[in-house]
């Protein structure tokens, strides 16, 4: 390990009142939810010639069915949606109509794609924070005054679905590490002469206390040194704490910020990207107070 990477201390971050939820495989209409409510579905509809203005509409039956299940199961009094698909043309107006009988309000993030990374800047106790939200289709990055998107090159990083064989030589993990580390270095340059003093890294997979990742389409589940490898490859000068969490947990922090004036107690937070991610946010505010 290089001297630069030793200067960074990574730890699992648990936000107050946030519990990750596994929703991607929720049974809906005889399918797993990600098949009907995710980027692959939108890509297939585009290839089939569905007009851009109608793409969001195709998602609403599955979304409504999933919300009916999840709202009841977790006894929530509000739903908050973010992610790239929540930015589709007509999504906000359409989802209001589709969920009008749900029994609780459904909010769409003010900035569906970037709200989580902006919230992450507030989590890092440093003058010059850097936040990366690693998705399965792209990486979103934010530093004070700047934001970027880095699209995943499927020729270099093909999707390895859960259950598919992983390359035995591990080259897919090496390429993924370089992809994330390159995004870190590029975003750090936005700071000019300033040095990054704190990082927040959100990953699209389960994480245990030792930062061992679970399954996702990068195929890195069980790779215990993933975060350390990313920091080693990025070789950022400076040093400090790296907060590591699941991407839906980071989205819940954005929901906390955006809905703080609404006084909701239990909020279901869904990120709609390659597939849906979820978290339950329990706030310290009781309704009516």
VEXDREN-2710 file (C-alpha; in Angstrom, 1 decimal):
% VEXDREN-2710
k/r/px/py/pz
1/UNK/0.0/0.0/0.0
2/UNK/1.3/3.4/-0.9
3/UNK/2.0/6.2/1.6
4/UNK/-0.8/8.2/-0.1
5/UNK/-3.4/5.6/0.4
6/UNK/-2.3/5.0/4.0
7/UNK/-3.3/8.5/4.8
8/UNK/-7.0/7.6/4.2
9/UNK/-9.0/5.7/6.8
10/UNK/-12.2/4.1/5.5
11/UNK/-15.1/3.1/7.7
12/UNK/-18.7/1.9/7.2
13/UNK/-21.0/4.8/7.7
14/UNK/-24.5/4.3/9.3
15/UNK/-26.7/7.4/9.0
16/UNK/-29.1/7.9/11.9
17/UNK/-32.5/6.4/11.3
18/UNK/-31.6/4.9/7.9
19/UNK/-32.1/1.2/7.2
20/UNK/-31.3/-0.3/3.7
21/UNK/-34.0/-2.3/2.1
22/UNK/-33.6/-5.0/-0.6
23/UNK/-36.3/-4.1/-3.1
24/UNK/-34.7/-4.9/-6.5
25/UNK/-36.1/-8.5/-6.5
26/UNK/-39.6/-7.6/-5.1
27/UNK/-42.1/-9.8/-6.9
28/UNK/-44.3/-7.7/-9.2
29/UNK/-46.5/-9.1/-12.0
30/UNK/-44.6/-12.3/-12.1
31/UNK/-41.2/-10.6/-12.4
32/UNK/-38.5/-9.3/-10.2
33/UNK/-39.0/-5.5/-9.8
34/UNK/-35.7/-4.5/-11.6
35/UNK/-36.9/-6.2/-14.8
36/UNK/-39.9/-3.8/-14.9
37/UNK/-38.6/-0.8/-13.2
38/UNK/-35.0/-0.1/-14.2
39/UNK/-32.7/1.1/-17.0
40/UNK/-32.8/-2.2/-18.9
41/UNK/-36.6/-1.8/-19.3
42/UNK/-36.2/1.8/-20.5
43/UNK/-33.5/0.8/-22.9
44/UNK/-35.7/-2.0/-24.3
45/UNK/-38.6/0.4/-24.8
46/UNK/-36.4/2.9/-26.6
47/UNK/-35.2/0.1/-28.9
48/UNK/-38.8/-0.8/-29.5
49/UNK/-39.6/2.7/-30.7
50/UNK/-41.5/4.0/-27.6
51/UNK/-41.5/7.8/-27.8
52/UNK/-39.3/9.6/-25.2
53/UNK/-42.4/11.3/-23.8
54/UNK/-44.0/7.9/-23.1
55/UNK/-41.0/6.1/-21.5
56/UNK/-41.9/7.1/-17.9
57/UNK/-45.6/6.0/-18.4
58/UNK/-44.4/2.5/-19.1
59/UNK/-42.9/2.3/-15.6
60/UNK/-45.9/3.4/-13.6
61/UNK/-47.8/0.1/-13.3
62/UNK/-44.8/-1.7/-11.8
63/UNK/-43.9/1.3/-9.6
64/UNK/-47.4/1.6/-8.2
65/UNK/-47.7/-2.1/-7.5
66/UNK/-44.3/-2.1/-5.7
67/UNK/-45.3/1.0/-3.7
68/UNK/-48.6/-0.5/-2.6
69/UNK/-46.6/-3.5/-1.2
70/UNK/-43.8/-1.5/0.4
71/UNK/-45.9/1.3/1.9
72/UNK/-48.0/-1.3/3.7
73/UNK/-45.1/-3.5/4.7
74/UNK/-43.1/-0.6/6.3
75/UNK/-46.0/1.5/7.5
76/UNK/-44.6/4.7/5.9
77/UNK/-46.3/8.1/5.8
78/UNK/-44.3/9.4/2.7
79/UNK/-42.4/8.1/-0.3
80/UNK/-39.4/9.9/-1.9
81/UNK/-38.0/9.0/-5.3
82/UNK/-34.7/9.8/-6.9
83/UNK/-32.3/8.4/-9.5
84/UNK/-31.9/8.9/-13.3
85/UNK/-35.3/7.4/-14.2
86/UNK/-37.0/9.9/-12.0
87/UNK/-35.7/12.6/-14.4
88/UNK/-37.5/11.1/-17.4
89/UNK/-39.8/13.4/-19.3
90/UNK/-43.2/13.6/-17.6
91/UNK/-42.1/11.5/-14.7
92/UNK/-43.1/13.9/-11.9
93/UNK/-46.6/14.7/-13.3
94/UNK/-47.2/11.1/-14.3
95/UNK/-46.2/9.6/-10.9
96/UNK/-48.5/11.9/-9.1
97/UNK/-51.5/10.6/-11.1
98/UNK/-50.4/7.0/-10.9
99/UNK/-50.0/7.0/-7.1
100/UNK/-53.0/9.3/-6.3
101/UNK/-54.8/6.5/-4.4
102/UNK/-51.7/5.3/-2.5
103/UNK/-52.7/6.9/0.8
104/UNK/-49.5/8.9/1.4
105/UNK/-47.7/11.6/-0.5
106/UNK/-45.1/10.7/-3.1
107/UNK/-42.3/13.2/-3.6
108/UNK/-39.8/13.3/-6.5
109/UNK/-36.4/14.8/-5.7
110/UNK/-35.7/18.3/-6.7
111/UNK/-32.5/17.0/-8.4
112/UNK/-33.1/13.3/-9.1
113/UNK/-29.7/12.4/-10.3
114/UNK/-27.5/14.6/-8.1
115/UNK/-29.4/15.0/-4.8
116/UNK/-27.5/12.1/-3.1
117/UNK/-24.0/13.4/-3.9
118/UNK/-25.0/16.9/-2.8
119/UNK/-26.3/15.5/0.5
120/UNK/-23.1/13.6/0.9
121/UNK/-21.1/16.8/1.0
122/UNK/-22.9/17.6/4.2
123/UNK/-21.9/14.2/5.7
124/UNK/-18.2/14.8/5.3
125/UNK/-16.7/16.8/8.2
126/UNK/-14.0/18.5/6.1
127/UNK/-13.4/21.8/4.4
128/UNK/-12.9/20.2/1.0
129/UNK/-15.1/17.1/0.7
130/UNK/-15.5/14.9/-2.3
131/UNK/-18.5/12.6/-2.8
132/UNK/-18.8/9.7/-5.3
133/UNK/-22.1/7.9/-5.9
134/UNK/-21.2/4.8/-7.9
135/UNK/-24.2/3.5/-9.8
136/UNK/-24.5/0.5/-12.1
137/UNK/-24.8/2.7/-15.2
138/UNK/-22.8/5.8/-14.1
139/UNK/-20.8/7.5/-11.4
140/UNK/-22.1/10.8/-10.0
141/UNK/-19.5/13.0/-8.3
142/UNK/-19.7/16.3/-6.4
143/UNK/-17.2/18.6/-4.8
144/UNK/-17.8/22.2/-3.6
145/UNK/-19.0/24.1/-6.7
146/UNK/-18.7/21.2/-9.2
147/UNK/-20.4/18.0/-10.3
148/UNK/-19.7/15.3/-12.9
149/UNK/-21.2/12.2/-14.4
150/UNK/-19.0/9.4/-15.7
151/UNK/-20.8/6.9/-17.8
152/UNK/-20.0/3.2/-17.5
153/UNK/-18.5/1.8/-20.7
154/UNK/-20.2/-1.6/-21.1
155/UNK/-17.5/-2.7/-23.6
156/UNK/-14.9/-2.3/-20.8
157/UNK/-17.2/-3.2/-17.9
158/UNK/-20.0/-5.5/-19.1
159/UNK/-22.8/-6.2/-16.7
160/UNK/-22.3/-9.3/-14.7
161/UNK/-25.7/-10.2/-13.3
162/UNK/-26.0/-12.0/-10.0
163/UNK/-25.7/-15.8/-10.8
164/UNK/-23.5/-15.3/-13.9
165/UNK/-20.0/-16.7/-13.8
166/UNK/-17.3/-14.2/-12.9
167/UNK/-14.0/-14.0/-14.8
168/UNK/-11.6/-16.3/-12.9
169/UNK/-8.6/-13.9/-13.4
170/UNK/-10.4/-11.0/-11.6
171/UNK/-9.8/-8.5/-14.4
172/UNK/-13.4/-7.2/-14.1
173/UNK/-12.6/-6.0/-10.6
174/UNK/-9.3/-4.3/-11.8
175/UNK/-11.2/-2.4/-14.5
176/UNK/-14.0/-1.4/-12.0
177/UNK/-11.4/-0.1/-9.6
178/UNK/-9.7/2.0/-12.3
179/UNK/-13.1/3.4/-13.4
180/UNK/-13.9/4.6/-9.9
181/UNK/-10.4/5.8/-9.1
182/UNK/-10.2/7.8/-12.4
183/UNK/-13.5/9.5/-11.4
184/UNK/-12.0/10.4/-8.0
185/UNK/-8.9/11.9/-9.5
186/UNK/-10.9/13.9/-12.1
187/UNK/-13.2/15.3/-9.4
188/UNK/-10.3/16.1/-7.2
189/UNK/-8.8/18.4/-9.9
190/UNK/-11.9/20.6/-9.6
191/UNK/-10.5/21.8/-6.3
192/UNK/-7.5/23.3/-8.0
193/UNK/-4.7/24.0/-5.4
194/UNK/-6.8/22.7/-2.6
195/UNK/-6.4/19.2/-1.2
196/UNK/-9.3/16.7/-0.6
197/UNK/-9.7/16.4/3.1
198/UNK/-12.6/14.0/3.3
199/UNK/-14.4/11.4/1.1
200/UNK/-17.8/9.9/0.9
201/UNK/-18.1/6.8/-1.3
202/UNK/-21.5/5.2/-2.0
203/UNK/-21.5/1.8/-3.7
204/UNK/-24.5/0.0/-5.4
205/UNK/-24.3/-3.1/-3.2
206/UNK/-24.7/-4.3/0.3
207/UNK/-21.7/-3.7/2.6
208/UNK/-20.8/-5.3/5.9
209/UNK/-18.8/-3.6/8.7
210/UNK/-15.5/-4.7/7.2
211/UNK/-16.5/-3.0/3.9
212/UNK/-16.8/-6.4/2.1
213/UNK/-19.2/-5.7/-0.8
214/UNK/-22.2/-7.8/-1.8
215/UNK/-23.5/-8.6/-5.2
216/UNK/-24.1/-6.2/-8.1
217/UNK/-23.4/-6.1/-11.8
218/UNK/-19.8/-5.2/-11.3
219/UNK/-19.3/-8.7/-10.0
220/UNK/-17.1/-7.7/-7.0
221/UNK/-19.0/-9.4/-4.3
222/UNK/-16.7/-10.8/-1.6
223/UNK/-13.7/-8.7/-2.7
224/UNK/-12.6/-7.6/0.7
225/UNK/-10.0/-5.1/-0.4
226/UNK/-12.3/-3.2/-2.9
227/UNK/-12.3/0.1/-1.1
228/UNK/-8.6/-0.1/-0.2
229/UNK/-7.9/-0.9/-3.9
230/UNK/-9.8/2.1/-5.1
231/UNK/-7.9/4.4/-2.7
232/UNK/-4.6/2.8/-3.7
233/UNK/-5.4/3.3/-7.4
234/UNK/-6.6/6.9/-7.0
235/UNK/-3.5/7.9/-5.0
236/UNK/-5.1/11.2/-3.9
237/UNK/-2.8/13.5/-1.9
238/UNK/-3.9/14.6/1.5
239/UNK/-5.8/12.3/3.8
240/UNK/-8.7/11.9/6.1
241/UNK/-11.8/9.8/6.7
242/UNK/-13.6/7.9/3.9
243/UNK/-17.3/7.3/4.7
244/UNK/-18.5/4.2/2.8
245/UNK/-22.2/3.4/2.5
246/UNK/-24.8/1.9/0.2
247/UNK/-26.1/4.3/-2.5
248/UNK/-29.7/4.0/-1.3
249/UNK/-28.6/5.0/2.2
250/UNK/-27.0/8.1/0.7
251/UNK/-30.2/8.9/-1.1
252/UNK/-32.0/8.7/2.2
253/UNK/-29.8/11.5/3.4
254/UNK/-31.0/13.6/0.5
255/UNK/-34.6/12.8/1.4
256/UNK/-34.0/13.9/4.9
257/UNK/-32.8/17.3/3.7
258/UNK/-35.5/17.8/1.1
259/UNK/-38.4/16.7/3.3
260/UNK/-37.3/18.2/6.6
261/UNK/-40.1/20.8/6.5
262/UNK/-42.8/18.2/5.9
263/UNK/-42.6/16.6/9.3
264/UNK/-42.9/13.0/8.1
265/UNK/-41.9/10.2/10.5
266/UNK/-41.3/7.2/8.3
267/UNK/-40.2/7.8/4.7
268/UNK/-39.7/5.1/2.0
269/UNK/-36.7/6.2/-0.2
270/UNK/-36.3/4.6/-3.6
271/UNK/-33.6/5.2/-6.1
272/UNK/-34.6/4.4/-9.7
273/UNK/-31.6/3.7/-11.9
274/UNK/-30.3/0.4/-13.3
275/UNK/-32.6/-1.2/-10.9
276/UNK/-34.5/0.1/-7.8
277/UNK/-32.6/0.6/-4.5
278/UNK/-34.4/1.3/-1.3
279/UNK/-34.0/2.6/2.2
280/UNK/-36.3/3.4/5.1
281/UNK/-35.7/6.7/6.8
282/UNK/-37.1/7.2/10.3
283/UNK/-36.9/10.8/11.3
284/UNK/-36.8/12.3/14.8
285/UNK/-39.8/14.5/14.0
286/UNK/-43.3/13.2/14.7
287/UNK/-46.2/14.4/12.5
288/UNK/-47.8/17.6/13.7
289/UNK/-44.8/18.8/15.7
END
